[in-house]
Amino acid sequence: MNRSFLFNGGYNAVRNEIINFSFKKTNLWNNGIVSINNHTYLYKLYSCNDINLEMVKYNNKYALLANDMIIFENEEVFPYNIELLRRDNELLNNDDDTIIHNTIQQQSINFDEIKEYSLLRQTN
């Protein structure tokens, strides 16, 4: 049976803030996905890697970066969804709820403090 951990990142209109995530390498989840509009898949997450998801502004657009690589851009800010999947129920008990959160860091920043770049960031 699959188990999921769900998170919402990106723009939060109610609080006027940006939510970014960092995931440490772990065995508490197997893989995951980043999506928008609950159906457009942007990026696959693997638990064997450290992963940083960050929304930035550049050239009057907004971009979602995964480990400094652009995976989505838009003219307006946007929310995104993260779903972490686990197939094995063995580690899922009441104590693991706090353990998995030790491998995830959420950063909420005021919208006015979003990182801004004047040029497109490129990777090799």
Secondary structure by P-SEA (a helix, b strand, c coil): cccbbbbbccccccccbbbbbcccccccccccccccccccccccccccbbbbbbbbccccbbbbbccccccccccccbbbbbbbbbcccccccccaaaaaaaabbbbbbcccccccccbbbbcc
